[in-house]
Amino acid sequence: MYVSYNWLNEYVDLTGVTPQELAEKITKAGIEVEHVTFLGEGIRDVVVGYVESCDRHPNADKLNVCQVNIGAEENVQIICGAPNVAAGQKVVVAKVGAVLPGNFKIKKAKLRGEVSQGMICSLQELGIEDKFVPKEFAHGIYVLEEEAEVGADALPYLNLNDYVLELDILPNSAHCLNMIGVAYEVASILDRDICLPKPELHESRVEAASKVSIEVADQDKVPFYGARIVEGIKVGPSPRWLQQRLMAAGVRPISNIVDISNFVMLEYGQPLHTFDFDAFGSDRVLVRQAEEGEKLTTLDDTERTLTSEDLVITNGEKAVAIAGVMGGADSEVSDTTQTVLLESAIFDSLSIRRTSTRLGLRTDASSRYEKGIDRNRAADAAARAAELMEQLAGATVLKGIVHEGAVEVPPSTIDMPWQKINHVLGTQLLEEEILSVFRRLRFGAKIEGDTLHVAVPTRRPDVTIPEDLVEEVGRTYGYDHVPATLPEGSSTTGQLTDYQLKRRKVQRLMEGAGLYQTVTYSLTTEEKAHLISSIDEQKHTPVRLAMPMSEERAVLRVGLIPELLEVVRYHLNRQMPNIKVFEMGRVFHADEETLTDLPEEKEHLVGALTGTREDSGWYSKQQAIDFFTVKGIIERLFDAFDLTERVSYEAADREGMHPGRTANVLLDHVVVGFLGQIHPTLQNELDLKETYVFELDIETILNAENEALSYTLLPRYPAMTRDIALVVDEAITSGQLVQVIKSTGAPLLKEVKLFDIYRGESLGEGKKSMAYALKYLDPEKTLTDKEVEKVHQKVLEACETQLGAVLRG
């Protein structure tokens, strides 16, 4: 909601309160003011000018040489190319040295040989957006009204000396979706009087009821429907003051009749609709449910197909408007309209919301009906609009308003113990102070004994229960005045759980390894969900949303890698070749049998890397990211949680992964994740480079119980090393060899490290050589060559017996 400070000042005296101070007070009262904008920001030395003469430029067909009086001793000559400039106009002139929005400075210039000492301005050049400029000035300069004083500052005549407060209106503050509602709010905040408009009509003797009749088929959904008849209308532009009020509120002026209905909606919060009565096609208004499949072309020239849940306004036969949403094109007010049927009604908010949502047609009217409007303001709003039509369009207003339903309803009442306010707020307000708050709010209130009786006006449909009254007292009294107290009773110190501490440690480890954290959508498509196999290699059926916003976000993810690959592709497409990202997020696995229970949620850690390990420079060579880069990150993670000895790796063939560069990660011989390269075919489909990923069941890993820490003394005696190169079949993995070597060489064997792999014709087909460095150590004494050789020989024999390994000669 855009609130004009100047307009608001007509209802509440804002003397001594700056726009910024007012914004702060409104925000403290519970309605956030997002921005305060000065409409004349960046404008300087712009004055009212009078065009004394306007002649064709001697050297240009589309330019005019204007002699302009700007209140100085001599007229100034200005070259102007606007098609609507003419002698006798009062215009907006930016003098030499003036500044316009965008820091555009006006200088003395020569155009086709003629001197120009300033600029005659259009509204666009003064910073007003095209969409808000009245159509008569859309392609030319802006012409001021006669009363503008030559030489005076032009900003007040354009309402550019105004401030606009942008209010963030939530459903519980819908009463401020209009100027009168804001005026009530500001008057209560400042504790000042409020001056509201009182329509004064000069009705003709002809009864409106003689021209039209009203029938409402469903009064539960339409508790009030009123109509006025206004004749003798002359459609034309609105006066400048009305245009400026609308532009400040973010509405484009159209014509006096349309502008009046928009103005009254902004002022009263009551949506109105004007029908061209001659094109209406009947003297009967019937409000009913639409027929299934009934069609109507709305004001935006779009044919709408309606359902039986939609409310429509009809002429007794066919629909002419969608109630509370948008009128029909057939009865639209045009330049030739002479008689208007003015509608002011109350429609069911739920019905309007359903229709608006289904049609994808959200209008200013529908948004107000959805949030709730003042039930008792409908007839007054119609009278206000009729009054303005009489004043600004030369119209005659027929006597009375034809209506169905009560014009006014009594205020609702709420009874509650008045001390509950102090109990909830923690205050010690006296009875008089509480009653003073309700007086400022213009609520009828009295206290009898221990009971507070409050009559809530219909303009506040958000106040329905005692707790709402407590809130009203709290925000009006001022939350910053509520005393601060410490909680009573026992409490515990806030701290992170053991799992949360470990989780943060994982994040720091990933960041320390050079990976950037990402957050991706939990929703995806069923196709993407199955691009990569899950950790347990089962094809989980994704949980589908009942009402997805789009097919791109229709099911819950069962793994994190597909969404992370989208992140990689996004950055590659923006010429960022080296990408290292990770995410910790939840996956959702449904009950495969019923698919009705809530899915099981587990937290996973995933990473995706492509490109090079680090940027190249004179001091280093580029090294491409490979399988062992990713494996190193995972090993670093397990080492940080003292799980390295319990982790093993085994070759794996997984869907969506490279068959020769993928491995499962096992913790205590149970698969808890995998790592490897994305399958080349999938890489090509996703337009990726060589990309390596990992996915771990981090929840299981972090919840794994560690054995008690044990410490060993630093070795006092020297260690002895032996190197062996074993020729084995290609199918034999290093992990198998290491396991046999360690188990056989214990307890003297302390370390086994692979340092070379060789393949060649000399070894034979299907063979490879794997070389290891073995370290032997006895913490109690110095080992002899004989002792080491004895254990070393056992190791060689075990490798030969169990795995068919042969010592390479």
PEPE-V130522 format. One record per pair of residues at least 4 apart in sequence whose C-alpha atoms are under 7 Angstrom apart, sorted by the first residue. I is the first residue (numbers start at 1). J is the second residue. Records with the same first field share a line. If there is no record, write none. Layout:
I = J + J
This chain:
1 = 166 + 167 + 168 + 169 + 177
2 = 164 + 165 + 166 + 167 + 249 + 250
3 = 164 + 165 + 166 + 249
4 = 8 + 162 + 163 + 164 + 165 + 248 + 249
5 = 9 + 19 + 162 + 163 + 164
6 = 10 + 162
8 = 12 + 179 + 183
9 = 13 + 14
11 = 183 + 194 + 195 + 196
12 = 183 + 187 + 193 + 194 + 195
17 = 21 + 22
18 = 22
19 = 23 + 163
20 = 24 + 36
21 = 25
22 = 26
23 = 27 + 33 + 165
24 = 28
25 = 29
26 = 30 + 31 + 32 + 33
27 = 31 + 32 + 33
29 = 475 + 476 + 478
30 = 475
31 = 167 + 168
32 = 167 + 168
33 = 165 + 166 + 167 + 168
34 = 166 + 167 + 168
35 = 165 + 166
36 = 163 + 164 + 165 + 166
37 = 163 + 164 + 165
38 = 162 + 163 + 164
39 = 160 + 161 + 162 + 163
40 = 155 + 160 + 161
41 = 101
42 = 99 + 100 + 101 + 102 + 103
43 = 99 + 100 + 101
44 = 98 + 99 + 100
45 = 94 + 95 + 98 + 99
46 = 92 + 93 + 94 + 95 + 98 + 153 + 154
47 = 70 + 92 + 93 + 94 + 151 + 152 + 153 + 154
48 = 70 + 90 + 91 + 92 + 93 + 148 + 149 + 150 + 151 + 152 + 153 + 154
49 = 68 + 69 + 70 + 90 + 91 + 92 + 93 + 150 + 151
50 = 68 + 69 + 70 + 88 + 89 + 90 + 91 + 150
51 = 66 + 67 + 68 + 69 + 87 + 88 + 89 + 90
52 = 67 + 68 + 69 + 87 + 88
53 = 66 + 67 + 87
54 = 64 + 65 + 66 + 67 + 86 + 87
55 = 64 + 65 + 66
56 = 63 + 64 + 65
57 = 61 + 63 + 64 + 65
59 = 112
62 = 81
63 = 79 + 80 + 81
64 = 79 + 80 + 81
65 = 77 + 78 + 79 + 80
66 = 77 + 78 + 79
67 = 75 + 76 + 77 + 78
68 = 75 + 76 + 77
69 = 75 + 76
70 = 75 + 150 + 151
71 = 150 + 151
76 = 117
77 = 115 + 116 + 117
78 = 116 + 117 + 118 + 119
79 = 116
80 = 120
82 = 140 + 141
83 = 140
84 = 140 + 141
85 = 141
89 = 143
90 = 143 + 144 + 145 + 146
91 = 120 + 142 + 143 + 144
92 = 120 + 121 + 142 + 154
93 = 118 + 119 + 120 + 121
94 = 98 + 118 + 119 + 120 + 121
95 = 106 + 117 + 118 + 119
96 = 106 + 107 + 108 + 117 + 118
97 = 105 + 106 + 107
98 = 105 + 106
99 = 103 + 104 + 105 + 106
100 = 104 + 105 + 126
101 = 126 + 127
106 = 118
107 = 118
108 = 116 + 117 + 118
109 = 115 + 116 + 117
110 = 114 + 115 + 116
111 = 115 + 116
120 = 141
121 = 125 + 141 + 142
122 = 126 + 140 + 141 + 142
123 = 127 + 128 + 133 + 141 + 142
124 = 128 + 129 + 130
128 = 132 + 133
129 = 133
131 = 252
132 = 247 + 250 + 251 + 252 + 253
133 = 137 + 138 + 252
134 = 138 + 252 + 253 + 254
137 = 141 + 142
144 = 148
148 = 157
154 = 158
155 = 159 + 160 + 161
156 = 160 + 161
158 = 244
159 = 244
164 = 248
169 = 173 + 174 + 177
170 = 174
171 = 371
172 = 462
174 = 371 + 372
175 = 181 + 459 + 460
176 = 181 + 182
177 = 181 + 269
178 = 182 + 266 + 267 + 268 + 269
179 = 183 + 266 + 267 + 268
180 = 184 + 267 + 268
181 = 185
182 = 186
183 = 187 + 194
184 = 188
185 = 189
186 = 190
187 = 191 + 192 + 193 + 194
188 = 192 + 440 + 441
189 = 476
191 = 440
199 = 383 + 384 + 387
200 = 387
201 = 387
203 = 396 + 397 + 398 + 399
204 = 396 + 397 + 398 + 399
205 = 398 + 399
206 = 398 + 399
207 = 398 + 399 + 400
208 = 212 + 228 + 229 + 398 + 399 + 400 + 401 + 402
209 = 213 + 402
211 = 283
212 = 283 + 284
213 = 283 + 284 + 285 + 402
214 = 284 + 285 + 286 + 402 + 403 + 404
215 = 285 + 286 + 287 + 404
216 = 286 + 287 + 288 + 404
217 = 287 + 288
218 = 222 + 288
219 = 223
221 = 347 + 348
222 = 346 + 347 + 348
223 = 346 + 347 + 405
224 = 345 + 346 + 404 + 405 + 406
225 = 344 + 345 + 346 + 403 + 404 + 405
226 = 343 + 344 + 345 + 401 + 402 + 403 + 404
227 = 341 + 342 + 343 + 344 + 401 + 402 + 403
228 = 341 + 342 + 343 + 401 + 402
229 = 340 + 341 + 342 + 397 + 398
230 = 339 + 340 + 341 + 395 + 396 + 397 + 398
231 = 338 + 339 + 340 + 395 + 396 + 397
232 = 338 + 339 + 394 + 395 + 396
233 = 337 + 338 + 339 + 393 + 394 + 395
234 = 338 + 393 + 394
235 = 255 + 256 + 257 + 335 + 337 + 393
236 = 255 + 256
237 = 255 + 256
238 = 242 + 243 + 255 + 256
239 = 243
240 = 244
241 = 245
242 = 246
243 = 247 + 253
244 = 248
245 = 249
246 = 250 + 251 + 252 + 253 + 263
247 = 251 + 252
253 = 259
254 = 258 + 259
255 = 259
256 = 260 + 392 + 393
257 = 261 + 389
258 = 262
259 = 263
260 = 264 + 385 + 388
261 = 265 + 272 + 273 + 385
262 = 266
263 = 267
264 = 268 + 381 + 385
265 = 269 + 270 + 271 + 272
268 = 381
269 = 373
270 = 373 + 378 + 381
271 = 344 + 365
272 = 343 + 344
273 = 342 + 343 + 344
274 = 333 + 340 + 341 + 342 + 343
275 = 280 + 331 + 332 + 333 + 340 + 341 + 342
276 = 280 + 331 + 332 + 333 + 337 + 339 + 340 + 341
277 = 339 + 340 + 341
278 = 339
279 = 330 + 331
280 = 315 + 331
281 = 315
282 = 315
284 = 315 + 316
285 = 313 + 314 + 315 + 316
286 = 313 + 314 + 315 + 316
287 = 312 + 313 + 314
288 = 311 + 312 + 313
289 = 308 + 309 + 310 + 311 + 312
290 = 294 + 306 + 307 + 308 + 309 + 310 + 311 + 312
291 = 307 + 308
292 = 306 + 307 + 308
293 = 305 + 306 + 307
294 = 305 + 306 + 307
295 = 303 + 304 + 305 + 306
296 = 303 + 304 + 305 + 319 + 328
297 = 301 + 302 + 303 + 304 + 328 + 329
298 = 302 + 303 + 326 + 327 + 328 + 329
299 = 326 + 327 + 328 + 329
301 = 329
306 = 310
310 = 351 + 355
311 = 322 + 323
312 = 319 + 321 + 322 + 323
313 = 319 + 320 + 321 + 322 + 323
314 = 318 + 319 + 320 + 321
315 = 319 + 320
320 = 327 + 328 + 331
321 = 326 + 327 + 328
322 = 326 + 327
324 = 347 + 352 + 365 + 366 + 369
325 = 356 + 363 + 365 + 366
328 = 332
333 = 337
344 = 378 + 379 + 382
345 = 378
346 = 375
347 = 369
348 = 352
349 = 353 + 369 + 370 + 371 + 372
350 = 354 + 370
351 = 355
352 = 356 + 366 + 369 + 370
353 = 357 + 370
354 = 358
355 = 359
356 = 360 + 361 + 362 + 366
357 = 361
362 = 366 + 367
363 = 367
364 = 368
365 = 369
366 = 370
367 = 371
368 = 372 + 373
369 = 373
372 = 461
373 = 459
374 = 458 + 459
375 = 458
376 = 407 + 408 + 409 + 458
377 = 381
378 = 382
379 = 383 + 407
380 = 384
381 = 385
382 = 386
383 = 387
384 = 388
385 = 389
386 = 390 + 397
387 = 391
388 = 392
389 = 393 + 394 + 395
390 = 394 + 395 + 396 + 397
411 = 455 + 456 + 457 + 458
412 = 455 + 456 + 457
413 = 453 + 454 + 455 + 456
414 = 453 + 454 + 455 + 465 + 466
415 = 451 + 452 + 453 + 454
416 = 451 + 452 + 453 + 466
417 = 450 + 451 + 452
418 = 450 + 451 + 452
419 = 423
420 = 424
421 = 425 + 470
422 = 426 + 427 + 428 + 429
425 = 474 + 482
426 = 483
427 = 482 + 483
429 = 433 + 434
430 = 434
431 = 435
432 = 436
433 = 437
434 = 438
435 = 439 + 445 + 446
436 = 440
437 = 441 + 473 + 476 + 477
438 = 442 + 443 + 444 + 445
439 = 443
443 = 454 + 455 + 456 + 457
444 = 454 + 455 + 456
445 = 453 + 454 + 455
446 = 452 + 453 + 454
447 = 451 + 452 + 453
448 = 452
456 = 460
463 = 468 + 469
464 = 468
466 = 470
467 = 471
468 = 472
469 = 473
470 = 474
471 = 475
472 = 476
473 = 477
474 = 478 + 479
475 = 479
478 = 482
496 = 500 + 501
497 = 501
498 = 502
499 = 503 + 702
500 = 504
501 = 505
502 = 506 + 702
503 = 507
504 = 508
505 = 509
506 = 510
507 = 511
508 = 512
509 = 513 + 637
510 = 514 + 515
511 = 515 + 516
513 = 633
514 = 580
515 = 580 + 581 + 582
516 = 580 + 581 + 582
517 = 581 + 582 + 583
518 = 581 + 582 + 583
519 = 583
520 = 563
522 = 556 + 557
523 = 553 + 554 + 555 + 556 + 557
524 = 528 + 529 + 552 + 553 + 554 + 555 + 556 + 557
525 = 529 + 551 + 552 + 553 + 554 + 555
526 = 530 + 542 + 555
527 = 531
528 = 562
529 = 557 + 558 + 559 + 562
531 = 562 + 656
532 = 655 + 656
533 = 537 + 654 + 655 + 656
534 = 538 + 559
535 = 672 + 673 + 674
540 = 558 + 589
541 = 590 + 592
542 = 555 + 556 + 557 + 558 + 589 + 590
543 = 555 + 556 + 590
544 = 554 + 555 + 556
545 = 554 + 555
548 = 553 + 554
549 = 553
550 = 554
556 = 588
557 = 587 + 588
558 = 587 + 588 + 589
559 = 587
560 = 564 + 606
561 = 565 + 606
562 = 566
563 = 567
564 = 568 + 608
565 = 569
566 = 570
567 = 571
568 = 572 + 579
569 = 573 + 688
570 = 574
571 = 575 + 576
572 = 576 + 577
577 = 611
578 = 610 + 611 + 612
579 = 609 + 610 + 611
580 = 608 + 609 + 610
581 = 607 + 608 + 609
582 = 606 + 607 + 608
583 = 605 + 606 + 607
584 = 603 + 604 + 605 + 606
585 = 603 + 604 + 605
586 = 601 + 602 + 603 + 604
587 = 601 + 602 + 603 + 604
588 = 599 + 600 + 601 + 602
589 = 599 + 600 + 601
590 = 595 + 598 + 599 + 600
591 = 595 + 597 + 599
602 = 699
603 = 697 + 698 + 699
604 = 695 + 696 + 697 + 698 + 699
605 = 695 + 696 + 697 + 698
606 = 694 + 695 + 696
607 = 693 + 694 + 695
608 = 691 + 692 + 693 + 694
609 = 691 + 692 + 693
610 = 625 + 689 + 690 + 691 + 692
611 = 624 + 625
612 = 622 + 623 + 624 + 625
613 = 623 + 624 + 625
614 = 622
615 = 622
616 = 620 + 621 + 622
617 = 621
625 = 629
626 = 630 + 692
627 = 631 + 661 + 676 + 677 + 692
628 = 632
629 = 633
630 = 634
631 = 635
632 = 636
633 = 637
634 = 638
635 = 639
636 = 640
637 = 641
638 = 642 + 643 + 644
639 = 643 + 644
643 = 647
646 = 667 + 668
647 = 666 + 667 + 668
648 = 665 + 666 + 667
649 = 663 + 664 + 665 + 666
650 = 663 + 664 + 665
651 = 662 + 663 + 664
652 = 662 + 663 + 664
653 = 659 + 662
654 = 659
656 = 678 + 679 + 682
657 = 662 + 676 + 677 + 678 + 679
658 = 662 + 676 + 677 + 678 + 679 + 680
661 = 676 + 677
662 = 675 + 676 + 677
663 = 674 + 675 + 676
664 = 671 + 673 + 674 + 675
665 = 671 + 672 + 673 + 674
666 = 670 + 671 + 672
667 = 671 + 672
672 = 696 + 697
673 = 695 + 696 + 697
674 = 694 + 695 + 696
675 = 693 + 694 + 695
676 = 692 + 693 + 694
677 = 691 + 692 + 693
678 = 682 + 683 + 691 + 692
679 = 683
680 = 684
681 = 685
682 = 686
683 = 687 + 688 + 689
684 = 688
697 = 701
698 = 702
699 = 703
700 = 704
715 = 779
716 = 779
717 = 779 + 781 + 782
718 = 782
719 = 775 + 776 + 777
720 = 775 + 776 + 777
721 = 773 + 774 + 775 + 776
722 = 773 + 774 + 775
723 = 772 + 773 + 774
724 = 771 + 772 + 773
725 = 769 + 770 + 771 + 772 + 807 + 808
726 = 769 + 770 + 771 + 805 + 806 + 807 + 808
727 = 767 + 768 + 769 + 770 + 805 + 806 + 807 + 808
728 = 732 + 767 + 768 + 769 + 804 + 805 + 806
729 = 766 + 767 + 768
730 = 766 + 767 + 768
732 = 736
733 = 737
734 = 738
735 = 739
736 = 740
737 = 741 + 799
738 = 742 + 752
739 = 743
740 = 744 + 798 + 799
741 = 745 + 795
742 = 746 + 749
744 = 794 + 795
745 = 749 + 791 + 795
748 = 776 + 777 + 778
749 = 775 + 776 + 777
750 = 775 + 776 + 777
751 = 774 + 775
752 = 772 + 773 + 774 + 775
753 = 772 + 773 + 774
754 = 771 + 772 + 773
755 = 771 + 772
756 = 770 + 771
757 = 769 + 770 + 771
758 = 768 + 769 + 770
759 = 763 + 767 + 768 + 769
761 = 765
763 = 767 + 768
778 = 782 + 783
783 = 787 + 788
784 = 788
785 = 789
786 = 790
787 = 791
788 = 792
789 = 793
790 = 794
791 = 795
792 = 796
793 = 797
794 = 798
795 = 799
796 = 800
797 = 801
798 = 802
799 = 803 + 804 + 805
800 = 804 + 805 + 806
